[in-house]
Amino acid sequence: MKAARAGLDLSQEDLAVKVGVTRQTIGMIEAGKYNPTLNLCISICKVLGKTLDELFWDENLE
């Protein structure tokens, strides 16, 4: 998620404002310390132009 955000030149604050959460929430998601709701995941995907699989699928689960 961090790479996709940075690729669009968005700060954590920019993304947070667009999806309606705090910058701290975005930071915790990127650090793997917070599991966002499905609705928040979908909002993040829409802003970043990515699918759920591209942003949130853990390759280690396969």
PQR file of N, CA, C, O and H, with PARSE charges and radii, in Angstrom:
ATOM      1  N   MET A   1       0.820  -1.179   0.000 -0.4000 1.5000
ATOM      2  CA  MET A   1       0.000   0.000   0.000 -0.0000 2.0000
ATOM      3  C   MET A   1       0.875   1.258   0.000  0.5500 1.7000
ATOM      4  O   MET A   1       0.572   2.232  -0.689 -0.5500 1.4000
ATOM      5  N   LYS A   2       1.946   1.228   0.766 -0.4000 1.5000
ATOM      6  CA  LYS A   2       2.830   2.391   0.833 -0.0000 2.0000
ATOM      7  C   LYS A   2       3.396   2.729  -0.545  0.5500 1.7000
ATOM      8  O   LYS A   2       3.447   3.898  -0.928 -0.5500 1.4000
ATOM      9  H   LYS A   2       2.193   0.437   1.326  0.4000 1.0000
ATOM     10  N   ALA A   3       3.820   1.705  -1.288 -0.4000 1.5000
ATOM     11  CA  ALA A   3       4.386   1.938  -2.617 -0.0000 2.0000
ATOM     12  C   ALA A   3       3.343   2.523  -3.563  0.5500 1.7000
ATOM     13  O   ALA A   3       3.650   3.422  -4.346 -0.5500 1.4000
ATOM     14  H   ALA A   3       3.778   0.756  -0.976  0.4000 1.0000
ATOM     15  N   ALA A   4       2.115   2.020  -3.495 -0.4000 1.5000
ATOM     16  CA  ALA A   4       1.049   2.534  -4.358 -0.0000 2.0000
ATOM     17  C   ALA A   4       0.737   3.987  -4.003  0.5500 1.7000
ATOM     18  O   ALA A   4       0.523   4.813  -4.890 -0.5500 1.4000
ATOM     19  H   ALA A   4       1.866   1.290  -2.859  0.4000 1.0000
ATOM     20  N   ARG A   5       0.714   4.294  -2.719 -0.4000 1.5000
ATOM     21  CA  ARG A   5       0.460   5.666  -2.268 -0.0000 2.0000
ATOM     22  C   ARG A   5       1.575   6.592  -2.742  0.5500 1.7000
ATOM     23  O   ARG A   5       1.317   7.664  -3.290 -0.5500 1.4000
ATOM     24  H   ARG A   5       0.888   3.623  -1.998  0.4000 1.0000
ATOM     25  N   ALA A   6       2.807   6.168  -2.526 -0.4000 1.5000
ATOM     26  CA  ALA A   6       3.954   6.980  -2.926 -0.0000 2.0000
ATOM     27  C   ALA A   6       4.005   7.154  -4.442  0.5500 1.7000
ATOM     28  O   ALA A   6       4.415   8.202  -4.940 -0.5500 1.4000
ATOM     29  H   ALA A   6       3.017   5.298  -2.081  0.4000 1.0000
ATOM     30  N   GLY A   7       3.588   6.123  -5.167 -0.4000 1.5000
ATOM     31  CA  GLY A   7       3.574   6.198  -6.618 -0.0000 2.0000
ATOM     32  C   GLY A   7       2.639   7.266  -7.152  0.5500 1.7000
ATOM     33  O   GLY A   7       2.830   7.775  -8.256 -0.5500 1.4000
ATOM     34  H   GLY A   7       3.255   5.272  -4.763  0.4000 1.0000
ATOM     35  N   LEU A   8       1.628   7.603  -6.365 -0.4000 1.5000
ATOM     36  CA  LEU A   8       0.698   8.674  -6.739 -0.0000 2.0000
ATOM     37  C   LEU A   8       1.084   9.995  -6.088  0.5500 1.7000
ATOM     38  O   LEU A   8       0.349  10.980  -6.174 -0.5500 1.4000
ATOM     39  H   LEU A   8       1.473   7.189  -5.468  0.4000 1.0000
ATOM     40  N   ASP A   9       2.249  10.007  -5.434 -0.4000 1.5000
ATOM     41  CA  ASP A   9       2.753  11.199  -4.755 -0.0000 2.0000
ATOM     42  C   ASP A   9       1.781  11.698  -3.688  0.5500 1.7000
ATOM     43  O   ASP A   9       1.577  12.901  -3.528 -0.5500 1.4000
ATOM     44  H   ASP A   9       2.846   9.207  -5.364  0.4000 1.0000
ATOM     45  N   LEU A  10       1.181  10.745  -2.957 -0.4000 1.5000
ATOM     46  CA  LEU A  10       0.278  11.088  -1.865 -0.0000 2.0000
ATOM     47  C   LEU A  10       0.995  10.846  -0.536  0.5500 1.7000
ATOM     48  O   LEU A  10       1.674   9.833  -0.368 -0.5500 1.4000
ATOM     49  H   LEU A  10       1.347   9.768  -3.087  0.4000 1.0000
ATOM     50  N   SER A  11       0.844  11.766   0.392 -0.4000 1.5000
ATOM     51  CA  SER A  11       1.354  11.550   1.740 -0.0000 2.0000
ATOM     52  C   SER A  11       0.332  10.697   2.510  0.5500 1.7000
ATOM     53  O   SER A  11      -0.792  10.493   2.051 -0.5500 1.4000
ATOM     54  H   SER A  11       0.293  12.589   0.255  0.4000 1.0000
ATOM     55  N   GLN A  12       0.736  10.214   3.667 -0.4000 1.5000
ATOM     56  CA  GLN A  12      -0.221   9.488   4.508 -0.0000 2.0000
ATOM     57  C   GLN A  12      -1.399  10.393   4.840  0.5500 1.7000
ATOM     58  O   GLN A  12      -2.546   9.946   4.854 -0.5500 1.4000
ATOM     59  H   GLN A  12       1.649  10.380   4.040  0.4000 1.0000
ATOM     60  N   GLU A  13      -1.120  11.648   5.104 -0.4000 1.5000
ATOM     61  CA  GLU A  13      -2.177  12.619   5.422 -0.0000 2.0000
ATOM     62  C   GLU A  13      -3.130  12.792   4.239  0.5500 1.7000
ATOM     63  O   GLU A  13      -4.347  12.826   4.425 -0.5500 1.4000
ATOM     64  H   GLU A  13      -0.188  12.011   5.093  0.4000 1.0000
ATOM     65  N   ASP A  14      -2.583  12.902   3.021 -0.4000 1.5000
ATOM     66  CA  ASP A  14      -3.422  13.048   1.824 -0.0000 2.0000
ATOM     67  C   ASP A  14      -4.382  11.871   1.689  0.5500 1.7000
ATOM     68  O   ASP A  14      -5.580  12.054   1.476 -0.5500 1.4000
ATOM     69  H   ASP A  14      -1.595  12.875   2.870  0.4000 1.0000
ATOM     70  N   LEU A  15      -3.839  10.660   1.816 -0.4000 1.5000
ATOM     71  CA  LEU A  15      -4.677   9.463   1.690 -0.0000 2.0000
ATOM     72  C   LEU A  15      -5.709   9.410   2.806  0.5500 1.7000
ATOM     73  O   LEU A  15      -6.869   9.071   2.570 -0.5500 1.4000
ATOM     74  H   LEU A  15      -2.865  10.512   1.989  0.4000 1.0000
ATOM     75  N   ALA A  16      -5.294   9.741   4.005 -0.4000 1.5000
ATOM     76  CA  ALA A  16      -6.208   9.719   5.154 -0.0000 2.0000
ATOM     77  C   ALA A  16      -7.404  10.644   4.923  0.5500 1.7000
ATOM     78  O   ALA A  16      -8.546  10.267   5.187 -0.5500 1.4000
ATOM     79  H   ALA A  16      -4.352  10.017   4.196  0.4000 1.0000
ATOM     80  N   VAL A  17      -7.140  11.836   4.437 -0.4000 1.5000
ATOM     81  CA  VAL A  17      -8.223  12.795   4.177 -0.0000 2.0000
ATOM     82  C   VAL A  17      -9.171  12.242   3.117  0.5500 1.7000
ATOM     83  O   VAL A  17     -10.389  12.359   3.250 -0.5500 1.4000
ATOM     84  H   VAL A  17      -6.212  12.142   4.222  0.4000 1.0000
ATOM     85  N   LYS A  18      -8.618  11.644   2.074 -0.4000 1.5000
ATOM     86  CA  LYS A  18      -9.449  11.131   0.974 -0.0000 2.0000
ATOM     87  C   LYS A  18     -10.348   9.973   1.405  0.5500 1.7000
ATOM     88  O   LYS A  18     -11.435   9.797   0.855 -0.5500 1.4000
ATOM     89  H   LYS A  18      -7.629  11.549   1.967  0.4000 1.0000
ATOM     90  N   VAL A  19      -9.895   9.171   2.399 -0.4000 1.5000
ATOM     91  CA  VAL A  19     -10.701   8.021   2.818 -0.0000 2.0000
ATOM     92  C   VAL A  19     -11.398   8.243   4.158  0.5500 1.7000
ATOM     93  O   VAL A  19     -12.145   7.380   4.618 -0.5500 1.4000
ATOM     94  H   VAL A  19      -9.011   9.314   2.845  0.4000 1.0000
ATOM     95  N   GLY A  20     -11.159   9.389   4.784 -0.4000 1.5000
ATOM     96  CA  GLY A  20     -11.896   9.743   5.994 -0.0000 2.0000
ATOM     97  C   GLY A  20     -11.382   9.123   7.283  0.5500 1.7000
ATOM     98  O   GLY A  20     -12.165   8.814   8.181 -0.5500 1.4000
ATOM     99  H   GLY A  20     -10.552  10.090   4.410  0.4000 1.0000
ATOM    100  N   VAL A  21     -10.074   8.941   7.379 -0.4000 1.5000
ATOM    101  CA  VAL A  21      -9.476   8.437   8.622 -0.0000 2.0000
ATOM    102  C   VAL A  21      -8.316   9.355   9.016  0.5500 1.7000
ATOM    103  O   VAL A  21      -8.031  10.332   8.323 -0.5500 1.4000
ATOM    104  H   VAL A  21      -9.438   9.193   6.649  0.4000 1.0000
ATOM    105  N   THR A  22      -7.654   9.041  10.121 -0.4000 1.5000
ATOM    106  CA  THR A  22      -6.512   9.847  10.548 -0.0000 2.0000
ATOM    107  C   THR A  22      -5.234   9.363   9.863  0.5500 1.7000
ATOM    108  O   THR A  22      -5.157   8.233   9.382 -0.5500 1.4000
ATOM    109  H   THR A  22      -7.885   8.247  10.684  0.4000 1.0000
ATOM    110  N   ARG A  23      -4.240  10.244   9.832 -0.4000 1.5000
ATOM    111  CA  ARG A  23      -2.934   9.864   9.291 -0.0000 2.0000
ATOM    112  C   ARG A  23      -2.354   8.701  10.076  0.5500 1.7000
ATOM    113  O   ARG A  23      -1.693   7.831   9.510 -0.5500 1.4000
ATOM    114  H   ARG A  23      -4.303  11.163  10.222  0.4000 1.0000
ATOM    115  N   GLN A  24      -2.603   8.685  11.382 -0.4000 1.5000
ATOM    116  CA  GLN A  24      -2.091   7.598  12.222 -0.0000 2.0000
ATOM    117  C   GLN A  24      -2.661   6.255  11.799  0.5500 1.7000
ATOM    118  O   GLN A  24      -1.962   5.243  11.837 -0.5500 1.4000
ATOM    119  H   GLN A  24      -3.141   9.392  11.842  0.4000 1.0000
ATOM    120  N   THR A  25      -3.922   6.240  11.399 -0.4000 1.5000
ATOM    121  CA  THR A  25      -4.546   4.994  10.939 -0.0000 2.0000
ATOM    122  C   THR A  25      -3.848   4.475   9.694  0.5500 1.7000
ATOM    123  O   THR A  25      -3.559   3.283   9.593 -0.5500 1.4000
ATOM    124  H   THR A  25      -4.490   7.063  11.369  0.4000 1.0000
ATOM    125  N   ILE A  26      -3.576   5.364   8.744 -0.4000 1.5000
ATOM    126  CA  ILE A  26      -2.876   4.955   7.522 -0.0000 2.0000
ATOM    127  C   ILE A  26      -1.493   4.421   7.879  0.5500 1.7000
ATOM    128  O   ILE A  26      -1.072   3.393   7.348 -0.5500 1.4000
ATOM    129  H   ILE A  26      -3.811   6.333   8.825  0.4000 1.0000
ATOM    130  N   GLY A  27      -0.790   5.100   8.764 -0.4000 1.5000
ATOM    131  CA  GLY A  27       0.537   4.647   9.187 -0.0000 2.0000
ATOM    132  C   GLY A  27       0.501   3.277   9.824  0.5500 1.7000
ATOM    133  O   GLY A  27       1.374   2.447   9.568 -0.5500 1.4000
ATOM    134  H   GLY A  27      -1.132   5.935   9.196  0.4000 1.0000
ATOM    135  N   MET A  28      -0.508   3.029  10.658 -0.4000 1.5000
ATOM    136  CA  MET A  28      -0.626   1.724  11.317 -0.0000 2.0000
ATOM    137  C   MET A  28      -0.968   0.621  10.315  0.5500 1.7000
ATOM    138  O   MET A  28      -0.472  -0.499  10.439 -0.5500 1.4000
ATOM    139  H   MET A  28      -1.217   3.703  10.866  0.4000 1.0000
ATOM    140  N   ILE A  29      -1.804   0.925   9.329 -0.4000 1.5000
ATOM    141  CA  ILE A  29      -2.119  -0.061   8.288 -0.0000 2.0000
ATOM    142  C   ILE A  29      -0.845  -0.415   7.525  0.5500 1.7000
ATOM    143  O   ILE A  29      -0.558  -1.590   7.297 -0.5500 1.4000
ATOM    144  H   ILE A  29      -2.206   1.835   9.228  0.4000 1.0000
ATOM    145  N   GLU A  30      -0.085   0.605   7.134 -0.4000 1.5000
ATOM    146  CA  GLU A  30       1.144   0.366   6.379 -0.0000 2.0000
ATOM    147  C   GLU A  30       2.173  -0.402   7.198  0.5500 1.7000
ATOM    148  O   GLU A  30       2.958  -1.169   6.642 -0.5500 1.4000
ATOM    149  H   GLU A  30      -0.318   1.560   7.319  0.4000 1.0000
ATOM    150  N   ALA A  31       2.177  -0.204   8.500 -0.4000 1.5000
ATOM    151  CA  ALA A  31       3.121  -0.906   9.378 -0.0000 2.0000
ATOM    152  C   ALA A  31       2.647  -2.306   9.744  0.5500 1.7000
ATOM    153  O   ALA A  31       3.370  -3.056  10.400 -0.5500 1.4000
ATOM    154  H   ALA A  31       1.539   0.420   8.951  0.4000 1.0000
ATOM    155  N   GLY A  32       1.425  -2.664   9.319 -0.4000 1.5000
ATOM    156  CA  GLY A  32       0.885  -3.976   9.643 -0.0000 2.0000
ATOM    157  C   GLY A  32       0.402  -4.104  11.074  0.5500 1.7000
ATOM    158  O   GLY A  32       0.299  -5.212  11.602 -0.5500 1.4000
ATOM    159  H   GLY A  32       0.838  -2.054   8.787  0.4000 1.0000
ATOM    160  N   LYS A  33       0.104  -2.968  11.708 -0.4000 1.5000
ATOM    161  CA  LYS A  33      -0.324  -2.972  13.108 -0.0000 2.0000
ATOM    162  C   LYS A  33      -1.814  -2.722  13.271  0.5500 1.7000
ATOM    163  O   LYS A  33      -2.310  -2.624  14.393 -0.5500 1.4000
ATOM    164  H   LYS A  33       0.187  -2.069  11.279  0.4000 1.0000
ATOM    165  N   TYR A  34      -2.527  -2.620  12.159 -0.4000 1.5000
ATOM    166  CA  TYR A  34      -3.964  -2.358  12.203 -0.0000 2.0000
ATOM    167  C   TYR A  34      -4.610  -3.036  11.017  0.5500 1.7000
ATOM    168  O   TYR A  34      -4.152  -2.890   9.884 -0.5500 1.4000
ATOM    169  H   TYR A  34      -2.123  -2.700  11.248  0.4000 1.0000
ATOM    170  N   ASN A  35      -5.673  -3.777  11.274 -0.4000 1.5000
ATOM    171  CA  ASN A  35      -6.422  -4.432  10.199 -0.0000 2.0000
ATOM    172  C   ASN A  35      -7.652  -3.580   9.873  0.5500 1.7000
ATOM    173  O   ASN A  35      -8.589  -3.512  10.668 -0.5500 1.4000
ATOM    174  H   ASN A  35      -6.045  -3.896  12.194  0.4000 1.0000
ATOM    175  N   PRO A  36      -7.647  -2.938   8.720 -0.5600 1.5000
ATOM    176  CA  PRO A  36      -8.766  -2.067   8.360  0.2800 2.0000
ATOM    177  C   PRO A  36     -10.016  -2.869   8.041  0.5500 1.7000
ATOM    178  O   PRO A  36      -9.947  -4.046   7.687 -0.5500 1.4000
ATOM    179  N   THR A  37     -11.158  -2.210   8.172 -0.4000 1.5000
ATOM    180  CA  THR A  37     -12.422  -2.830   7.787 -0.0000 2.0000
ATOM    181  C   THR A  37     -12.438  -3.021   6.274  0.5500 1.7000
ATOM    182  O   THR A  37     -11.663  -2.396   5.551 -0.5500 1.4000
ATOM    183  H   THR A  37     -11.214  -1.254   8.459  0.4000 1.0000
ATOM    184  N   LEU A  38     -13.311  -3.874   5.814 -0.4000 1.5000
ATOM    185  CA  LEU A  38     -13.442  -4.090   4.373 -0.0000 2.0000
ATOM    186  C   LEU A  38     -13.827  -2.791   3.675  0.5500 1.7000
ATOM    187  O   LEU A  38     -13.308  -2.482   2.602 -0.5500 1.4000
ATOM    188  H   LEU A  38     -13.941  -4.382   6.401  0.4000 1.0000
ATOM    189  N   ASN A  39     -14.734  -2.032   4.278 -0.4000 1.5000
ATOM    190  CA  ASN A  39     -15.142  -0.763   3.666 -0.0000 2.0000
ATOM    191  C   ASN A  39     -13.960   0.189   3.526  0.5500 1.7000
ATOM    192  O   ASN A  39     -13.829   0.864   2.505 -0.5500 1.4000
ATOM    193  H   ASN A  39     -15.156  -2.283   5.149  0.4000 1.0000
ATOM    194  N   LEU A  40     -13.096   0.253   4.540 -0.4000 1.5000
ATOM    195  CA  LEU A  40     -11.920   1.111   4.456 -0.0000 2.0000
ATOM    196  C   LEU A  40     -10.956   0.592   3.395  0.5500 1.7000
ATOM    197  O   LEU A  40     -10.379   1.379   2.645 -0.5500 1.4000
ATOM    198  H   LEU A  40     -13.201  -0.295   5.370  0.4000 1.0000
ATOM    199  N   CYS A  41     -10.778  -0.713   3.328 -0.4000 1.5000
ATOM    200  CA  CYS A  41      -9.921  -1.295   2.286 -0.0000 2.0000
ATOM    201  C   CYS A  41     -10.410  -0.916   0.900  0.5500 1.7000
ATOM    202  O   CYS A  41      -9.614  -0.551   0.035 -0.5500 1.4000
ATOM    203  H   CYS A  41     -11.247  -1.353   3.937  0.4000 1.0000
ATOM    204  N   ILE A  42     -11.707  -1.000   0.687 -0.4000 1.5000
ATOM    205  CA  ILE A  42     -12.293  -0.665  -0.614 -0.0000 2.0000
ATOM    206  C   ILE A  42     -12.082   0.812  -0.923  0.5500 1.7000
ATOM    207  O   ILE A  42     -11.763   1.169  -2.057 -0.5500 1.4000
ATOM    208  H   ILE A  42     -12.354  -1.296   1.389  0.4000 1.0000
ATOM    209  N   SER A  43     -12.256   1.669   0.071 -0.4000 1.5000
ATOM    210  CA  SER A  43     -12.040   3.108  -0.133 -0.0000 2.0000
ATOM    211  C   SER A  43     -10.594   3.392  -0.514  0.5500 1.7000
ATOM    212  O   SER A  43     -10.327   4.183  -1.420 -0.5500 1.4000
ATOM    213  H   SER A  43     -12.515   1.379   0.992  0.4000 1.0000
ATOM    214  N   ILE A  44      -9.664   2.749   0.178 -0.4000 1.5000
ATOM    215  CA  ILE A  44      -8.245   2.931  -0.124 -0.0000 2.0000
ATOM    216  C   ILE A  44      -7.949   2.455  -1.544  0.5500 1.7000
ATOM    217  O   ILE A  44      -7.232   3.125  -2.287 -0.5500 1.4000
ATOM    218  H   ILE A  44      -9.880   2.107   0.914  0.4000 1.0000
ATOM    219  N   CYS A  45      -8.496   1.305  -1.920 -0.4000 1.5000
ATOM    220  CA  CYS A  45      -8.286   0.774  -3.269 -0.0000 2.0000
ATOM    221  C   CYS A  45      -8.779   1.736  -4.331  0.5500 1.7000
ATOM    222  O   CYS A  45      -8.104   1.953  -5.337 -0.5500 1.4000
ATOM    223  H   CYS A  45      -9.078   0.761  -1.316  0.4000 1.0000
ATOM    224  N   LYS A  46      -9.951   2.315  -4.117 -0.4000 1.5000
ATOM    225  CA  LYS A  46     -10.509   3.258  -5.095 -0.0000 2.0000
ATOM    226  C   LYS A  46      -9.608   4.473  -5.251  0.5500 1.7000
ATOM    227  O   LYS A  46      -9.360   4.922  -6.370 -0.5500 1.4000
ATOM    228  H   LYS A  46     -10.500   2.139  -3.300  0.4000 1.0000
ATOM    229  N   VAL A  47      -9.117   5.006  -4.144 -0.4000 1.5000
ATOM    230  CA  VAL A  47      -8.254   6.191  -4.208 -0.0000 2.0000
ATOM    231  C   VAL A  47      -6.936   5.864  -4.908  0.5500 1.7000
ATOM    232  O   VAL A  47      -6.429   6.662  -5.695 -0.5500 1.4000
ATOM    233  H   VAL A  47      -9.319   4.641  -3.234  0.4000 1.0000
ATOM    234  N   LEU A  48      -6.389   4.689  -4.616 -0.4000 1.5000
ATOM    235  CA  LEU A  48      -5.085   4.324  -5.162 -0.0000 2.0000
ATOM    236  C   LEU A  48      -5.169   3.640  -6.530  0.5500 1.7000
ATOM    237  O   LEU A  48      -4.145   3.394  -7.167 -0.5500 1.4000
ATOM    238  H   LEU A  48      -6.800   4.041  -3.977  0.4000 1.0000
ATOM    239  N   GLY A  49      -6.388   3.333  -6.977 -0.4000 1.5000
ATOM    240  CA  GLY A  49      -6.551   2.699  -8.280 -0.0000 2.0000
ATOM    241  C   GLY A  49      -6.027   1.273  -8.323  0.5500 1.7000
ATOM    242  O   GLY A  49      -5.498   0.832  -9.344 -0.5500 1.4000
ATOM    243  H   GLY A  49      -7.220   3.533  -6.459  0.4000 1.0000
ATOM    244  N   LYS A  50      -6.171   0.555  -7.227 -0.4000 1.5000
ATOM    245  CA  LYS A  50      -5.691  -0.823  -7.111 -0.0000 2.0000
ATOM    246  C   LYS A  50      -6.831  -1.734  -6.686  0.5500 1.7000
ATOM    247  O   LYS A  50      -7.861  -1.271  -6.196 -0.5500 1.4000
ATOM    248  H   LYS A  50      -6.601   0.913  -6.397  0.4000 1.0000
ATOM    249  N   THR A  51      -6.636  -3.043  -6.879 -0.4000 1.5000
ATOM    250  CA  THR A  51      -7.626  -4.021  -6.416 -0.0000 2.0000
ATOM    251  C   THR A  51      -7.303  -4.418  -4.977  0.5500 1.7000
ATOM    252  O   THR A  51      -6.211  -4.150  -4.475 -0.5500 1.4000
ATOM    253  H   THR A  51      -5.800  -3.420  -7.278  0.4000 1.0000
ATOM    254  N   LEU A  52      -8.265  -5.058  -4.328 -0.4000 1.5000
ATOM    255  CA  LEU A  52      -8.024  -5.570  -2.974 -0.0000 2.0000
ATOM    256  C   LEU A  52      -6.841  -6.533  -2.961  0.5500 1.7000
ATOM    257  O   LEU A  52      -5.998  -6.479  -2.065 -0.5500 1.4000
ATOM    258  H   LEU A  52      -9.151  -5.275  -4.735  0.4000 1.0000
ATOM    259  N   ASP A  53      -6.783  -7.415  -3.960 -0.4000 1.5000
ATOM    260  CA  ASP A  53      -5.676  -8.375  -4.021 -0.0000 2.0000
ATOM    261  C   ASP A  53      -4.330  -7.667  -4.145  0.5500 1.7000
ATOM    262  O   ASP A  53      -3.362  -8.051  -3.489 -0.5500 1.4000
ATOM    263  H   ASP A  53      -7.467  -7.458  -4.688  0.4000 1.0000
ATOM    264  N   GLU A  54      -4.269  -6.645  -4.976 -0.4000 1.5000
ATOM    265  CA  GLU A  54      -3.007  -5.943  -5.188 -0.0000 2.0000
ATOM    266  C   GLU A  54      -2.503  -5.270  -3.908  0.5500 1.7000
ATOM    267  O   GLU A  54      -1.298  -5.235  -3.655 -0.5500 1.4000
ATOM    268  H   GLU A  54      -5.056  -6.334  -5.509  0.4000 1.0000
ATOM    269  N   LEU A  55      -3.414  -4.742  -3.116 -0.4000 1.5000
ATOM    270  CA  LEU A  55      -2.993  -3.998  -1.928 -0.0000 2.0000
ATOM    271  C   LEU A  55      -2.941  -4.832  -0.654  0.5500 1.7000
ATOM    272  O   LEU A  55      -2.078  -4.609   0.195 -0.5500 1.4000
ATOM    273  H   LEU A  55      -4.392  -4.770  -3.322  0.4000 1.0000
ATOM    274  N   PHE A  56      -3.847  -5.782  -0.512 -0.4000 1.5000
ATOM    275  CA  PHE A  56      -4.007  -6.402   0.804 -0.0000 2.0000
ATOM    276  C   PHE A  56      -3.781  -7.905   0.853  0.5500 1.7000
ATOM    277  O   PHE A  56      -3.814  -8.482   1.941 -0.5500 1.4000
ATOM    278  H   PHE A  56      -4.548  -5.963  -1.202  0.4000 1.0000
ATOM    279  N   TRP A  57      -3.555  -8.560  -0.272 -0.4000 1.5000
ATOM    280  CA  TRP A  57      -3.341 -10.004  -0.230 -0.0000 2.0000
ATOM    281  C   TRP A  57      -1.957 -10.311   0.303  0.5500 1.7000
ATOM    282  O   TRP A  57      -0.963  -9.768  -0.179 -0.5500 1.4000
ATOM    283  H   TRP A  57      -3.529  -8.091  -1.155  0.4000 1.0000
ATOM    284  N   ASP A  58      -1.893 -11.181   1.297 -0.4000 1.5000
ATOM    285  CA  ASP A  58      -0.608 -11.582   1.889 -0.0000 2.0000
ATOM    286  C   ASP A  58      -0.078 -12.781   1.129  0.5500 1.7000
ATOM    287  O   ASP A  58      -0.641 -13.871   1.224 -0.5500 1.4000
ATOM    288  H   ASP A  58      -2.700 -11.622   1.688  0.4000 1.0000
ATOM    289  N   GLU A  59       0.989 -12.598   0.382 -0.4000 1.5000
ATOM    290  CA  GLU A  59       1.570 -13.692  -0.417 -0.0000 2.0000
ATOM    291  C   GLU A  59       1.993 -14.873   0.438  0.5500 1.7000
ATOM    292  O   GLU A  59       2.084 -15.993  -0.064 -0.5500 1.4000
ATOM    293  H   GLU A  59       1.446 -11.712   0.305  0.4000 1.0000
ATOM    294  N   ASN A  60       2.252 -14.648   1.711 -0.4000 1.5000
ATOM    295  CA  ASN A  60       2.689 -15.716   2.606 -0.0000 2.0000
ATOM    296  C   ASN A  60       1.549 -16.665   2.966  0.5500 1.7000
ATOM    297  O   ASN A  60       1.791 -17.729   3.534 -0.5500 1.4000
ATOM    298  H   ASN A  60       2.178 -13.738   2.119  0.4000 1.0000
ATOM    299  N   LEU A  61       0.326 -16.300   2.649 -0.4000 1.5000
ATOM    300  CA  LEU A  61      -0.821 -17.163   2.978 -0.0000 2.0000
ATOM    301  C   LEU A  61      -1.042 -18.247   1.932  0.5500 1.7000
ATOM    302  O   LEU A  61      -1.796 -19.188   2.177 -0.5500 1.4000
ATOM    303  H   LEU A  61       0.129 -15.435   2.188  0.4000 1.0000
ATOM    304  N   GLU A  62      -0.418 -18.139   0.804 -0.4000 1.5000
ATOM    305  CA  GLU A  62      -0.651 -19.116  -0.273 -0.0000 2.0000
ATOM    306  C   GLU A  62       0.018 -20.434   0.029  0.5500 1.7000
ATOM    307  O   GLU A  62      -0.073 -21.370  -0.766 -0.5500 1.4000
ATOM    308  H   GLU A  62       0.195 -17.374   0.606  0.4000 1.0000
TER
END
